[in-house]
């Protein structure tokens, strides 16, 4: 497993992964008594818009987190029919 340690390394990787624009947030946890945040995403589409044969799991662990903000870009349909938002999963 490759670990990225600098802002430049993380930025370059995110650019290659299309900024996680086609990823599903699978796990979010506050750890170390709220000092740290653990995030796990599942990438399902590559940066060219092609569906991956196998999803790629990506984990981020951040320490000394002062603020955490989540903004969902949900469509009208997703808000009113959440049961339809399964991204191909049963």
MDTraj code that builds the backbone (N, CA, C; nanometers):
import mdtraj as md
import numpy as np

residues = "UNK UNK UNK UNK UNK UNK UNK UNK UNK UNK UNK UNK UNK UNK UNK UNK UNK UNK UNK UNK UNK UNK UNK UNK UNK UNK UNK UNK UNK UNK UNK UNK UNK UNK UNK UNK UNK UNK UNK UNK UNK UNK UNK UNK UNK UNK UNK UNK UNK UNK UNK UNK UNK UNK UNK UNK UNK UNK UNK UNK UNK UNK UNK UNK UNK UNK UNK UNK UNK UNK UNK UNK UNK UNK UNK UNK UNK UNK UNK UNK UNK UNK UNK UNK UNK UNK UNK UNK UNK UNK".split()
xyz = np.array([
    [0.0845, -0.1170, 0.0000],
    [0.0000, 0.0000, 0.0000],
    [0.0898, 0.1244, 0.0000],
    [0.0618, 0.2141, -0.0907],
    [0.1388, 0.3373, -0.1016],
    [0.0842, 0.4417, -0.0053],
    [0.1743, 0.5070, 0.0679],
    [0.1332, 0.6144, 0.1578],
    [0.1812, 0.7479, 0.1021],
    [0.0922, 0.8428, 0.1009],
    [0.1248, 0.9783, 0.0572],
    [0.1398, 1.0638, 0.1815],
    [0.2464, 1.1414, 0.1880],
    [0.2749, 1.2137, 0.3114],
    [0.2712, 1.3657, 0.2971],
    [0.2931, 1.4167, 0.1779],
    [0.2988, 1.5625, 0.1625],
    [0.1747, 1.6123, 0.0886],
    [0.1493, 1.7412, 0.1025],
    [0.0364, 1.8030, 0.0325],
    [0.0535, 1.7864, -0.1182],
    [0.1753, 1.8028, -0.1682],
    [0.1997, 1.7892, -0.3124],
    [0.1709, 1.6467, -0.3601],
    [0.2109, 1.5465, -0.2829],
    [0.1843, 1.4067, -0.3202],
    [0.0344, 1.3781, -0.3224],
    [-0.0357, 1.4269, -0.2220],
    [-0.1809, 1.4047, -0.2143],
    [-0.2508, 1.4773, -0.3280],
    [-0.2116, 1.6013, -0.3552],
    [-0.2725, 1.6788, -0.4638],
    [-0.2516, 1.6101, -0.5982],
    [-0.1311, 1.5629, -0.6243],
    [-0.1018, 1.4938, -0.7511],
    [-0.1862, 1.3677, -0.7631],
    [-0.1979, 1.2921, -0.6556],
    [-0.2771, 1.1692, -0.6598],
    [-0.4249, 1.2014, -0.6833],
    [-0.4784, 1.3015, -0.6151],
    [-0.6178, 1.3398, -0.6346],
    [-0.6441, 1.3851, -0.7784],
    [-0.5485, 1.4546, -0.8389],
    [-0.5643, 1.4937, -0.9790],
    [-0.5718, 1.3713, -1.0692],
    [-0.4923, 1.2697, -1.0409],
    [-0.4968, 1.1455, -1.1186],
    [-0.6285, 1.0716, -1.0970],
    [-0.6862, 1.0841, -0.9785],
    [-0.8104, 1.0129, -0.9442],
    [-0.9337, 1.0986, -0.9690],
    [-0.9204, 1.2023, -1.0494],
    [-1.0318, 1.2929, -1.0816],
    [-1.0945, 1.3524, -0.9563],
    [-1.0116, 1.3775, -0.8559],
    [-1.0587, 1.4433, -0.7346],
    [-1.1635, 1.3652, -0.6580],
    [-1.1666, 1.2340, -0.6754],
    [-1.2652, 1.1454, -0.6109],
    [-1.4080, 1.1799, -0.6519],
    [-1.4243, 1.2385, -0.7699],
    [-1.5585, 1.2789, -0.8140],
    [-1.6515, 1.1605, -0.8366],
    [-1.5962, 1.0436, -0.8628],
    [-1.6782, 0.9232, -0.8811],
    [-1.6369, 0.8185, -0.7796],
    [-1.6467, 0.8558, -0.6539],
    [-1.6121, 0.7653, -0.5448],
    [-1.7254, 0.7634, -0.4433],
    [-1.7391, 0.6513, -0.3781],
    [-1.8416, 0.6365, -0.2749],
    [-1.7741, 0.6414, -0.1388],
    [-1.8228, 0.7271, -0.0503],
    [-1.7717, 0.7319, 0.0860],
    [-1.8251, 0.6095, 0.1588],
    [-1.7373, 0.5200, 0.1985],
    [-1.7785, 0.3964, 0.2645],
    [-1.7652, 0.4023, 0.4162],
    [-1.6737, 0.4840, 0.4642],
    [-1.6527, 0.4875, 0.6088],
    [-1.6014, 0.6247, 0.6493],
    [-1.6560, 0.6760, 0.7574],
    [-1.6101, 0.7996, 0.8187],
    [-1.6123, 0.7776, 0.9681],
    [-1.4982, 0.7977, 1.0320],
    [-1.4917, 0.7764, 1.1763],
    [-1.4014, 0.8804, 1.2411],
    [-1.4461, 0.9319, 1.3545],
    [-1.3607, 1.0151, 1.4383],
    [-1.2815, 0.9204, 1.5260],
    [-1.1497, 0.9363, 1.5282],
    [-1.0648, 0.8468, 1.6059],
    [-0.9802, 0.9288, 1.7029],
    [-0.9123, 0.8596, 1.7917],
    [-0.8276, 0.9236, 1.8922],
    [-0.9034, 1.0340, 1.9660],
    [-1.0234, 0.9996, 2.0119],
    [-1.1076, 1.0901, 2.0910],
    [-1.1438, 1.2183, 2.0159],
    [-1.1631, 1.2061, 1.8834],
    [-1.2012, 1.3202, 1.8016],
    [-1.0847, 1.4014, 1.7487],
    [-0.9627, 1.3605, 1.7787],
    [-0.8423, 1.4311, 1.7318],
    [-0.8150, 1.4013, 1.5848],
    [-0.8532, 1.2816, 1.5402],
    [-0.8231, 1.2354, 1.4053],
    [-0.9509, 1.1950, 1.3325],
    [-0.9414, 1.1908, 1.1985],
    [-1.0529, 1.1484, 1.1147],
    [-1.0034, 1.0403, 1.0196],
    [-1.0799, 0.9338, 1.0101],
    [-1.0515, 0.8224, 0.9184],
    [-1.1610, 0.8207, 0.8119],
    [-1.1212, 0.8239, 0.6841],
    [-1.2152, 0.8196, 0.5719],
    [-1.1745, 0.7065, 0.4783],
    [-1.2749, 0.6313, 0.4289],
    [-1.2465, 0.5299, 0.3268],
    [-1.3434, 0.5497, 0.2116],
    [-1.2885, 0.5581, 0.0906],
    [-1.3654, 0.5742, -0.0309],
    [-1.3483, 0.4520, -0.1196],
    [-1.4491, 0.4263, -0.2017],
    [-1.4403, 0.3240, -0.3050],
    [-1.4479, 0.3945, -0.4393],
    [-1.3376, 0.3899, -0.5157],
    [-1.3353, 0.4466, -0.6498],
    [-1.3964, 0.3454, -0.7447],
    [-1.4923, 0.3905, -0.8255],
    [-1.5618, 0.2997, -0.9156],
    [-1.5436, 0.3368, -1.0625],
    [-1.4893, 0.4560, -1.0890],
    [-1.4697, 0.5040, -1.2250],
    [-1.3321, 0.5686, -1.2327],
    [-1.2592, 0.5444, -1.3425],
    [-1.1272, 0.6055, -1.3557],
    [-1.1393, 0.7507, -1.4025],
    [-1.0263, 0.8179, -1.4146],
    [-1.0272, 0.9613, -1.4485],
    [-1.0769, 0.9889, -1.5892],
    [-1.0898, 0.8830, -1.6717],
    [-1.1414, 0.8987, -1.8077],
    [-1.2900, 0.8647, -1.8171],
    [-1.3530, 0.8350, -1.7009],
    [-1.4954, 0.8052, -1.6993],
    [-1.5304, 0.6606, -1.7254],
    [-1.4304, 0.5725, -1.7286],
    [-1.4555, 0.4301, -1.7514],
    [-1.4781, 0.3590, -1.6183],
    [-1.5763, 0.2684, -1.6161],
    [-1.6031, 0.1903, -1.4957],
    [-1.4864, 0.0944, -1.4731],
    [-1.4354, 0.0932, -1.3515],
    [-1.3239, 0.0043, -1.3177],
    [-1.3719, -0.1405, -1.3079],
    [-1.2884, -0.2342, -1.3507],
    [-1.3212, -0.3766, -1.3369],
    [-1.3359, -0.4139, -1.1897],
    [-1.2472, -0.3621, -1.1085],
    [-1.2498, -0.3837, -0.9635],
    [-1.2419, -0.2482, -0.8955],
    [-1.3317, -0.2202, -0.8020],
    [-1.3234, -0.0925, -0.7295],
    [-1.1895, -0.0822, -0.6558],
    [-1.1434, 0.0396, -0.6370],
    [-1.0201, 0.0668, -0.5642],
    [-1.0569, 0.1324, -0.4325],
    [-1.0109, 0.0753, -0.3217],
    [-1.0354, 0.1333, -0.1898],
    [-0.9233, 0.2308, -0.1571],
    [-0.9616, 0.3488, -0.1111],
    [-0.8657, 0.4528, -0.0751],
    [-0.8975, 0.4988, 0.0664],
    [-0.7956, 0.5016, 0.1496],
    [-0.8135, 0.5404, 0.2896],
    [-0.7329, 0.6665, 0.3195],
    [-0.7960, 0.7581, 0.3894],
    [-0.7293, 0.8789, 0.4369],
    [-0.7382, 0.8801, 0.5892],
    [-0.6262, 0.9069, 0.6548],
    [-0.6231, 0.9254, 0.7997],
    [-0.5594, 1.0616, 0.8269],
    [-0.6385, 1.1510, 0.8856],
    [-0.5934, 1.2864, 0.9143],
    [-0.5825, 1.3059, 1.0650],
    [-0.4740, 1.3678, 1.1082],
    [-0.4550, 1.3996, 1.2496],
    [-0.4711, 1.5493, 1.2711],
    [-0.4991, 1.5862, 1.3941],
    [-0.5135, 1.7267, 1.4351],
    [-0.6200, 1.7972, 1.3526],
    [-0.7343, 1.7323, 1.3374],
    [-0.8440, 1.7889, 1.2584],
    [-0.9192, 1.8904, 1.3439],
    [-0.9228, 2.0123, 1.2956],
    [-0.9901, 2.1198, 1.3681],
    [-1.1362, 2.1322, 1.3243],
    [-1.1610, 2.1206, 1.1936],
    [-1.2952, 2.1351, 1.1389],
    [-1.3192, 2.0260, 1.0362],
    [-1.4386, 1.9694, 1.0402],
    [-1.4801, 1.8694, 0.9418],
    [-1.6148, 1.9131, 0.8875],
    [-1.6226, 1.9301, 0.7570],
    [-1.7454, 1.9744, 0.6933],
    [-1.7802, 1.8790, 0.5803],
    [-1.9044, 1.8344, 0.5762],
    [-1.9517, 1.7455, 0.4704],
    [-2.0574, 1.8173, 0.3890],
    [-2.0403, 1.8157, 0.2584],
    [-2.1370, 1.8769, 0.1685],
    [-2.1735, 1.7730, 0.0639],
    [-2.3000, 1.7359, 0.0591],
    [-2.3451, 1.6398, -0.0402],
    [-2.4032, 1.7111, -0.1609],
    [-2.3696, 1.6641, -0.2781],
    [-2.4203, 1.7226, -0.4016],
    [-2.5363, 1.6364, -0.4516],
    [-2.6391, 1.6241, -0.3686],
    [-2.7519, 1.5375, -0.4013],
    [-2.8491, 1.6071, -0.4954],
    [-2.8969, 1.5302, -0.5915],
    [-2.9969, 1.5831, -0.6842],
    [-3.1346, 1.5774, -0.6187],
    [-3.2318, 1.6415, -0.6810],
    [-3.3694, 1.6380, -0.6326],
    [-3.4183, 1.4927, -0.6220],
    [-3.3891, 1.4133, -0.7236],
    [-3.4312, 1.2731, -0.7252],
    [-3.3665, 1.1930, -0.6121],
    [-3.2383, 1.2173, -0.5853],
    [-3.1695, 1.1450, -0.4785],
    [-3.2289, 1.1771, -0.3418],
    [-3.2675, 1.3021, -0.3223],
    [-3.3251, 1.3430, -0.1943],
    [-3.4620, 1.2802, -0.1742],
    [-3.5435, 1.2790, -0.2790],
    [-3.6807, 1.2316, -0.2671],
    [-3.6991, 1.0817, -0.2909],
    [-3.5982, 1.0168, -0.3488],
    [-3.6058, 0.8722, -0.3740],
    [-3.4720, 0.8069, -0.3393],
    [-3.4316, 0.8117, -0.2120],
    [-3.2999, 0.7587, -0.1748],
    [-3.2853, 0.6096, -0.2028],
    [-3.3954, 0.5371, -0.2067],
    [-3.3881, 0.3939, -0.2340],
    [-3.3380, 0.3649, -0.3754],
    [-3.3422, 0.4628, -0.4632],
    [-3.2956, 0.4453, -0.6007],
    [-3.1448, 0.4721, -0.6142],
    [-3.0834, 0.5259, -0.5116],
    [-2.9406, 0.5607, -0.5160],
    [-2.8570, 0.4457, -0.4614],
    [-2.8480, 0.3380, -0.5372],
    [-2.7713, 0.2231, -0.4877],
    [-2.6446, 0.1978, -0.5683],
    [-2.6188, 0.2754, -0.6721],
    [-2.4982, 0.2658, -0.7530],
    [-2.4704, 0.1211, -0.7942],
    [-2.5761, 0.0495, -0.8289],
    [-2.5599, -0.0865, -0.8791],
    [-2.5516, -0.1944, -0.7736],
    [-2.5704, -0.1566, -0.6477],
    [-2.5651, -0.2558, -0.5387],
    [-2.7068, -0.2920, -0.4967],
    [-2.7256, -0.4148, -0.4577],
    [-2.8571, -0.4609, -0.4100],
    [-2.8743, -0.4302, -0.2638],
])
top = md.Topology()
chain = top.add_chain()
for i, resn in enumerate(residues, 1):
    res = top.add_residue(resn, chain, resSeq=i)
    for name in ("N", "CA", "C"):
        top.add_atom(name, md.element.get_by_symbol(name[0]), res)
traj = md.Trajectory(xyz[None], top)
